[in-house]
Amino acid sequence: DAEVDEVSQLRTQLDEARNAYLRALADSHNTRRRADQEVNSARGRGVASVAHSVLPVLEQIDLMLQHDFTAMQSEQLKAAIEMLKQSMLKALAIHGVTRNEPQPGDAFDPHEHEAVMQMPVAGMAPGHIALCMQAGYRIGDSPLRPAKVAVTPTDA
């Protein structure tokens, strides 16, 4: 009789433990699902925010495309394109994106720059930037895309 009671108690404890496990598992799945939904929602808000800041630049481009370019001088066209570039950089800066355009003579930093070729330059120390071929971009302190540069050869 005592053994039957002990077995009954053990079965009850086992059932309670199994039910607690299943509740914890369901809670875990629900938490993961909610977290995934929040991440997707935040990503969507981020994309919408970037798109919202870029739309004025697209509108400027639309207005420019309505003009007769044949009457424009090359300097006017260049100024208009520069204006669009500055508008785009401002739109990106709202989101913490900045342009990284190293100058000749700057030290090469593999975290900021991607060396695509070597280019000897008289009087310039080895391992320095000889030419910036494509600007890089950063988000805050983190590189988004490194600047593509030519570097002076090292003596190795």
KARA-V962636 format. One record per residue. N is the residue number from 0. SS is DSSP state (helix for helix, strand for strand, loop for the rest). PHI is phi in whole degrees, 0 to 359 (NA if undefined). D_CENTER is the distance of its C-alpha to the mean C-alpha in Angstrom with 1 decimal. Layout:
n:N ss:SS phi:PHI d_center:D_CENTER
n:N ss:SS phi:PHI d_center:D_CENTER
//
This chain:
n:0 ss:loop phi:NA d_center:69.7
n:1 ss:helix phi:293 d_center:67.5
n:2 ss:helix phi:293 d_center:65.6
n:3 ss:helix phi:295 d_center:65.0
n:4 ss:helix phi:296 d_center:63.7
n:5 ss:helix phi:294 d_center:61.4
n:6 ss:helix phi:297 d_center:60.0
n:7 ss:helix phi:297 d_center:59.5
n:8 ss:helix phi:296 d_center:57.7
n:9 ss:helix phi:296 d_center:55.5
n:10 ss:helix phi:294 d_center:54.7
n:11 ss:helix phi:298 d_center:53.9
n:12 ss:helix phi:297 d_center:51.6
n:13 ss:helix phi:297 d_center:49.9
n:14 ss:helix phi:298 d_center:49.4
n:15 ss:helix phi:296 d_center:48.0
n:16 ss:helix phi:294 d_center:45.6
n:17 ss:helix phi:297 d_center:44.6
n:18 ss:helix phi:296 d_center:44.0
n:19 ss:helix phi:296 d_center:42.0
n:20 ss:helix phi:298 d_center:39.8
n:21 ss:helix phi:296 d_center:39.3
n:22 ss:helix phi:296 d_center:38.4
n:23 ss:helix phi:296 d_center:35.9
n:24 ss:helix phi:296 d_center:34.4
n:25 ss:helix phi:296 d_center:34.2
n:26 ss:helix phi:299 d_center:32.6
n:27 ss:helix phi:298 d_center:30.0
n:28 ss:helix phi:296 d_center:29.2
n:29 ss:helix phi:296 d_center:29.2
n:30 ss:helix phi:297 d_center:26.8
n:31 ss:helix phi:297 d_center:24.4
n:32 ss:helix phi:298 d_center:24.7
n:33 ss:helix phi:296 d_center:24.1
n:34 ss:helix phi:297 d_center:21.1
n:35 ss:helix phi:298 d_center:19.6
n:36 ss:helix phi:296 d_center:20.6
n:37 ss:helix phi:294 d_center:19.0
n:38 ss:helix phi:297 d_center:15.6
n:39 ss:helix phi:296 d_center:16.0
n:40 ss:helix phi:295 d_center:17.3
n:41 ss:helix phi:296 d_center:14.5
n:42 ss:helix phi:298 d_center:11.9
n:43 ss:helix phi:297 d_center:14.4
n:44 ss:helix phi:295 d_center:14.8
n:45 ss:helix phi:296 d_center:11.1
n:46 ss:helix phi:298 d_center:11.2
n:47 ss:helix phi:297 d_center:14.7
n:48 ss:helix phi:295 d_center:13.8
n:49 ss:helix phi:296 d_center:11.4
n:50 ss:helix phi:300 d_center:14.2
n:51 ss:helix phi:300 d_center:16.8
n:52 ss:helix phi:284 d_center:15.7
n:53 ss:helix phi:271 d_center:15.5
n:54 ss:helix phi:304 d_center:18.9
n:55 ss:helix phi:300 d_center:21.0
n:56 ss:helix phi:294 d_center:19.8
n:57 ss:helix phi:297 d_center:20.8
n:58 ss:helix phi:294 d_center:24.0
n:59 ss:helix phi:298 d_center:24.7
n:60 ss:helix phi:297 d_center:24.3
n:61 ss:helix phi:302 d_center:26.7
n:62 ss:helix phi:297 d_center:29.1
n:63 ss:helix phi:296 d_center:29.0
n:64 ss:helix phi:292 d_center:29.7
n:65 ss:loop phi:279 d_center:32.9
n:66 ss:loop phi:278 d_center:34.3
n:67 ss:loop phi:273 d_center:36.8
n:68 ss:helix phi:287 d_center:35.1
n:69 ss:helix phi:295 d_center:38.4
n:70 ss:helix phi:274 d_center:39.7
n:71 ss:loop phi:278 d_center:36.7
n:72 ss:loop phi:282 d_center:37.0
n:73 ss:helix phi:299 d_center:34.3
n:74 ss:helix phi:293 d_center:33.6
n:75 ss:helix phi:294 d_center:33.2
n:76 ss:helix phi:297 d_center:30.8
n:77 ss:helix phi:298 d_center:28.8
n:78 ss:helix phi:296 d_center:28.8
n:79 ss:helix phi:295 d_center:27.6
n:80 ss:helix phi:294 d_center:24.7
n:81 ss:helix phi:298 d_center:23.8
n:82 ss:helix phi:298 d_center:24.0
n:83 ss:helix phi:297 d_center:21.5
n:84 ss:helix phi:300 d_center:19.1
n:85 ss:helix phi:296 d_center:19.6
n:86 ss:helix phi:296 d_center:19.2
n:87 ss:helix phi:293 d_center:15.8
n:88 ss:helix phi:297 d_center:14.7
n:89 ss:helix phi:296 d_center:16.2
n:90 ss:helix phi:299 d_center:14.4
n:91 ss:helix phi:289 d_center:11.0
n:92 ss:helix phi:297 d_center:12.6
n:93 ss:loop phi:304 d_center:13.5
n:94 ss:loop phi:257 d_center:10.1
n:95 ss:loop phi:85 d_center:9.9
n:96 ss:strand phi:267 d_center:8.3
n:97 ss:strand phi:236 d_center:11.2
n:98 ss:strand phi:271 d_center:12.8
n:99 ss:strand phi:239 d_center:14.2
n:100 ss:loop phi:237 d_center:17.4
n:101 ss:loop phi:296 d_center:19.7
n:102 ss:loop phi:256 d_center:23.4
n:103 ss:loop phi:305 d_center:26.2
n:104 ss:loop phi:98 d_center:27.7
n:105 ss:loop phi:294 d_center:24.6
n:106 ss:strand phi:292 d_center:24.4
n:107 ss:loop phi:287 d_center:22.2
n:108 ss:loop phi:234 d_center:19.5
n:109 ss:loop phi:298 d_center:18.1
n:110 ss:loop phi:279 d_center:15.0
n:111 ss:loop phi:249 d_center:14.3
n:112 ss:strand phi:232 d_center:16.2
n:113 ss:strand phi:242 d_center:17.0
n:114 ss:strand phi:283 d_center:20.8
n:115 ss:strand phi:255 d_center:21.8
n:116 ss:strand phi:195 d_center:25.4
n:117 ss:strand phi:256 d_center:28.1
n:118 ss:loop phi:216 d_center:30.0
n:119 ss:loop phi:293 d_center:33.0
n:120 ss:loop phi:228 d_center:33.6
n:121 ss:loop phi:302 d_center:37.0
n:122 ss:loop phi:82 d_center:36.9
n:123 ss:loop phi:259 d_center:33.3
n:124 ss:loop phi:296 d_center:32.7
n:125 ss:loop phi:297 d_center:31.3
n:126 ss:loop phi:76 d_center:27.6
n:127 ss:strand phi:245 d_center:26.6
n:128 ss:strand phi:285 d_center:24.6
n:129 ss:strand phi:268 d_center:27.0
n:130 ss:strand phi:201 d_center:24.8
n:131 ss:strand phi:267 d_center:21.3
n:132 ss:strand phi:267 d_center:20.8
n:133 ss:strand phi:204 d_center:17.3
n:134 ss:loop phi:297 d_center:15.2
n:135 ss:strand phi:255 d_center:12.0
n:136 ss:strand phi:221 d_center:9.1
n:137 ss:strand phi:232 d_center:8.0
n:138 ss:strand phi:245 d_center:6.5
n:139 ss:loop phi:62 d_center:9.9
n:140 ss:loop phi:265 d_center:11.4
n:141 ss:strand phi:257 d_center:8.6
n:142 ss:strand phi:296 d_center:8.2
n:143 ss:strand phi:268 d_center:5.2
n:144 ss:strand phi:212 d_center:8.3
n:145 ss:loop phi:289 d_center:11.8
n:146 ss:strand phi:287 d_center:14.6
n:147 ss:strand phi:269 d_center:17.2
n:148 ss:strand phi:226 d_center:20.5
n:149 ss:strand phi:260 d_center:24.2
n:150 ss:strand phi:241 d_center:25.7
n:151 ss:loop phi:287 d_center:29.3
n:152 ss:loop phi:294 d_center:30.9
n:153 ss:loop phi:273 d_center:31.7
n:154 ss:loop phi:277 d_center:35.4
n:155 ss:loop phi:297 d_center:34.8
//
